[in-house]
Each structure stands twice: as structure tokens, then as C-alpha cells.
């Protein structure tokens, strides 16, 4: 099972680093939203996160590259944060368009 072999995130591109940094700021974004009672702050965070993901996905080969497991993990982590943001905003995300 390949998922059991995955042990670390490999960061080789500045776009990976930018995406991961954005993901790491999620707790801070939630705290800011709660403290200020301003859900628009979480919307701003979500907008910026999806921009970072779009840049990453457009420029970094996810499937088939040497860092495939690491990059797939980054995609899954992004998806989980996006879903949580939608949940906190009272929205149901679409699985398909």
C-alpha cells in the first residue's frame, strides 16, 4: 500500500511552500473570524487559499512526478481545509459541477 510508505512532505517548489503556508494559517483565520464575528475574514482566507492552490496545481506536476505522494497529500489537505471553511460558513460544498 503506497499510502503506508508516505512519511514526509517534500517541498521543492516555491508554489508548494506558498500553498502549505496558507494551509498552516487556517487556525489563525478561524480565530480571526470568531474574535471579530466577521465571516468575511474566512471568505478572504478561502479566496487566497484557492488562489494558491490554483497556482500550485497549474505549475506543479501532481500525478506522475517524483513527488507525487507529497503533492497528492497537499491536494487532500487543501480539500479538507476548503470543506471545513464551507462548513463553518454554513455552506454545503459541491462534489461536482
N, C-alpha and C positions, 0 to 999 in steps of 0.2 A: 504494500500500500504506500503510494508516494506521499500521502499526507503525513505519515508517521516519520518519514525521512526529513521533513522540513523542520529546521531548527533555528533559523535566523533570517532576518530581513537583510537583504543585500541592497545597499544604496550605491548606485554607480552613476546616477544622472541627477543634475540639479532639479529636474522636474519631479523626480521621486522624492527628493528631500522636501521640496515645497509642499507636495501632497501630504506627506507624513507629518510635517509640522502643522499643517492645517487640521488634520485629524486629531493631533495631540491638543489642539486648542478647544476641542469640543466641550470639555467640562467647564472651562472658563466662559465660553459662550453661553452655556446654560445658566451658570451662576450670574452673569451679567443680565440675562433676560429676567431671571427670578428677582434679583435685587431691585431692578428698575421697573419691574412689572411691564416690560416692553418686549412683546413677542417679535416686534420688527427687528430687534437685535439678532434674534436667532435666524430670522429670514436673511439678514445681511450675511451672517456666517455661512448659511446654507448656500447662498448665491456664490460666495467666494470659494467655498469648498468645491462646488460643482465646476467652477471655472478652473481650479487647479487640477481636478480630475480630467476634465476635457483636454487640457494641455498635456498632461501625463499620457493619457490614452492615445492621443493623436500622434505623439512623438516617440513613445517608447513601445517597443515590440513586447506585448504581453505574452501571447501564446507562441511557443516555438523557440523562444530565445533561451540563452543560458541561465537567465534569472527568472524563468517562468514561474516557479513556485512562489518566489518572493513577490513578484508583480501581481500574480493572481491573489495572493494574500492582501495586497494593498487595495485591489479592487473590491474584495469581500469586505474589508474593513471600512472602506468608503461607503459601500452599500448599507452596512449596518448603522453607520452614523447618519446617513440620509434618512433611513427608515425611522430612526429614533427621533430625529428632528421633526419629521412629519407627524409622528405620534404625539410629540409634545405640543405641536401646533394644532392638534385635533384634526389632522388630515389623514385620509387613507391613501397610501401610495398605490399607483397603478403598476401591475407587473408587466403589462404590455400596452403598447399604444397601437 
